[in-house]
Amino acid sequence: MKHKIRPNAFIGMLATVAISAVAHQIFSRAAGKSLLDQQRGPRSRSERMKRQLVWALLIGAAAGGPTLAHHSVTGAFDAEDHFEIEGRIVEVEWVNPHVYIHMEVTGADGQPQRWALETAPTQFFRNAGVSKSMLEGDGGSATITGIRGHDKSQLIGFISRITFADGRFIQVTDRF
């Protein structure tokens, strides 16, 4: 299972419309009179300021959309359902808003299972001096602890700690 970061189309559309409207206002004023003023007649200063305030709020909302859309860890993961798995890290997706680690584990039936594990943002790791190659390890065994996703039919989780076979570890959080 691969997690892909998909842009929020509505926020993008809203930002495009807002930026286009502001650009129209700027360029039409440079030409002397805005299209709205030509269609509706002159506006008072307070009406123009109210309209500019509305546009500023729309642009601010569009720019802040990705932040507002961010979920809490416990919104997607069950803080009461802890796991510990041992296997081999087969892929690290160094992407925003969160890094994803894919781990191959041998299931109870002896068959390989592939876990998709979410962890902290890339900036968190950069600030801590951790690189993508450090998360990938040397291809050997690793143990990951964390919490499972609410959907128990999927092998997904949020990582608390990664411990490599040589004893090195990366503590992501101690909250779970």
VEXDREN-2710 file (C-alpha; in Angstrom, 1 decimal):
% VEXDREN-2710
k/r/px/py/pz
1/MET/0.0/0.0/0.0
2/LYS/1.4/3.3/-1.0
3/HIS/0.4/6.6/0.5
4/LYS/0.4/9.5/-2.0
5/ILE/0.0/13.1/-1.0
6/ARG/-2.8/14.6/-3.0
7/PRO/-3.3/18.4/-3.0
8/ASN/-6.6/19.6/-1.9
9/ALA/-8.2/20.6/-5.1
10/PHE/-10.8/23.0/-3.5
11/ILE/-8.2/24.9/-1.6
12/GLY/-6.1/25.2/-4.8
13/MET/-9.0/26.4/-6.8
14/LEU/-10.0/28.9/-4.2
15/ALA/-6.4/30.3/-4.0
16/THR/-6.3/30.6/-7.8
17/VAL/-9.6/32.5/-8.0
18/ALA/-8.6/34.8/-5.1
19/ILE/-5.2/35.6/-6.7
20/SER/-6.8/36.1/-10.1
21/ALA/-9.3/38.6/-8.6
22/VAL/-6.6/40.5/-6.7
23/ALA/-4.5/40.6/-9.9
24/HIS/-7.5/41.9/-11.9
25/GLN/-8.1/44.6/-9.3
26/ILE/-4.4/45.7/-9.4
27/PHE/-4.1/45.8/-13.2
28/SER/-7.5/47.4/-13.8
29/ARG/-6.7/50.2/-11.3
30/ALA/-3.5/50.8/-13.1
31/ALA/-5.6/51.3/-16.2
32/GLY/-7.8/53.8/-14.4
33/LYS/-11.0/52.1/-13.3
34/SER/-11.9/48.6/-12.2
35/LEU/-14.4/46.5/-14.2
36/LEU/-16.7/46.4/-11.2
37/ASP/-16.7/50.2/-11.0
38/GLN/-17.5/50.4/-14.7
39/GLN/-20.4/48.1/-14.3
40/ARG/-21.8/49.3/-11.0
41/GLY/-20.7/52.9/-10.9
42/PRO/-18.3/54.5/-8.4
43/ARG/-18.1/52.9/-4.9
44/SER/-17.4/54.7/-1.7
45/ARG/-14.1/54.3/0.0
46/SER/-15.6/52.1/2.8
47/GLU/-17.2/49.7/0.3
48/ARG/-13.8/49.3/-1.5
49/MET/-12.1/48.7/1.8
50/LYS/-14.7/46.0/2.8
51/ARG/-14.2/44.3/-0.5
52/GLN/-10.4/44.3/-0.1
53/LEU/-10.8/42.9/3.4
54/VAL/-12.9/40.1/2.1
55/TRP/-10.3/39.3/-0.6
56/ALA/-7.6/39.4/2.0
57/LEU/-9.5/37.0/4.2
58/LEU/-10.1/34.6/1.3
59/ILE/-6.4/34.6/0.4
60/GLY/-5.5/34.0/4.0
61/ALA/-7.9/31.1/4.2
62/ALA/-6.5/29.6/1.0
63/ALA/-3.0/29.9/2.2
64/GLY/-3.8/28.4/5.6
65/GLY/-5.9/25.6/4.2
66/PRO/-3.2/22.9/4.2
67/THR/-2.5/23.7/7.9
68/LEU/-6.1/23.5/8.8
69/ALA/-6.5/20.2/6.9
70/HIS/-3.8/18.5/8.9
71/HIS/-5.1/15.7/11.2
72/SER/-4.1/14.9/14.7
73/VAL/-2.3/11.6/15.2
74/THR/-5.1/10.1/17.3
75/GLY/-7.6/11.1/14.5
76/ALA/-6.1/8.4/12.3
77/PHE/-4.4/6.1/14.8
78/ASP/-5.6/4.3/17.9
79/ALA/-3.4/5.6/20.8
80/GLU/-4.5/2.5/22.9
81/ASP/-3.5/-0.1/20.3
82/HIS/0.3/-0.5/20.6
83/PHE/2.3/-2.7/18.3
84/GLU/5.9/-3.9/18.0
85/ILE/7.0/-5.5/14.7
86/GLU/10.4/-6.8/13.6
87/GLY/11.3/-6.9/9.9
88/ARG/13.3/-5.1/7.2
89/ILE/12.7/-1.5/6.1
90/VAL/12.2/-1.8/2.3
91/GLU/11.3/1.8/1.5
92/VAL/11.3/5.3/3.0
93/GLU/9.2/8.0/1.4
94/TRP/10.8/11.3/2.4
95/VAL/7.7/13.4/1.6
96/ASN/5.6/16.1/3.3
97/PRO/3.6/16.3/5.3
98/HIS/4.9/13.1/6.9
99/VAL/7.7/10.5/6.2
100/TYR/6.4/7.0/5.4
101/ILE/8.4/3.9/6.1
102/HIS/7.4/0.6/4.5
103/MET/8.5/-2.5/6.4
104/GLU/8.4/-6.2/5.3
105/VAL/7.4/-8.4/8.2
106/THR/6.8/-12.2/8.5
107/GLY/3.2/-12.7/9.5
108/ALA/2.0/-15.3/12.0
109/ASP/1.1/-17.5/8.9
110/GLY/4.8/-17.3/7.7
111/GLN/3.8/-15.1/4.8
112/PRO/5.4/-11.7/4.2
113/GLN/3.4/-8.7/5.1
114/ARG/4.1/-5.1/4.2
115/TRP/3.4/-2.5/6.8
116/ALA/2.9/1.2/5.8
117/LEU/4.0/3.3/8.8
118/GLU/3.6/7.0/9.1
119/THR/6.0/9.1/11.2
120/ALA/7.0/12.7/11.8
121/PRO/7.4/15.4/9.1
122/THR/10.7/15.7/7.2
123/GLN/11.5/18.9/9.0
124/PHE/11.4/17.1/12.4
125/PHE/14.0/14.7/11.2
126/ARG/16.2/17.4/9.6
127/ASN/16.1/19.4/12.9
128/ALA/17.2/16.2/14.8
129/GLY/20.0/15.6/12.3
130/VAL/18.3/12.4/10.9
131/SER/18.5/11.8/7.1
132/LYS/16.6/9.5/4.8
133/SER/19.5/7.1/4.6
134/MET/19.7/6.9/8.4
135/LEU/16.0/5.8/8.4
136/GLU/16.7/3.3/5.7
137/GLY/19.4/1.7/7.9
138/ASP/21.8/-0.9/6.4
139/GLY/19.0/-3.2/5.0
140/GLY/19.2/-5.4/8.1
141/SER/16.6/-6.1/10.7
142/ALA/14.8/-3.4/12.6
143/THR/12.2/-3.3/15.3
144/ILE/9.5/-0.6/15.2
145/THR/7.0/0.3/17.9
146/GLY/4.0/2.5/17.6
147/ILE/0.2/2.6/17.4
148/ARG/-2.1/0.9/14.9
149/GLY/-4.5/2.7/12.6
150/HIS/-8.2/2.8/13.5
151/ASP/-8.9/0.6/10.4
152/LYS/-7.6/-2.8/11.7
153/SER/-8.0/-4.4/8.2
154/GLN/-4.9/-2.5/7.1
155/LEU/-1.3/-2.9/8.2
156/ILE/-0.8/0.8/9.0
157/GLY/0.6/2.5/12.1
158/PHE/2.3/5.6/13.5
159/ILE/5.9/5.1/14.6
160/SER/7.0/5.8/18.2
161/ARG/10.5/4.3/17.9
162/ILE/12.8/2.6/15.4
163/THR/15.5/0.3/16.8
164/PHE/18.1/-1.1/14.5
165/ALA/19.8/-4.5/14.9
166/ASP/23.1/-2.9/16.1
167/GLY/21.3/-1.1/19.0
168/ARG/21.0/2.3/17.4
169/PHE/17.5/3.8/17.7
170/ILE/15.5/6.8/16.7
171/GLN/12.9/7.9/19.2
172/VAL/10.2/9.8/17.3
173/THR/7.8/10.3/20.2
174/ASP/7.2/9.0/23.7
175/ARG/3.6/10.0/23.8
176/PHE/2.4/6.5/22.7
END
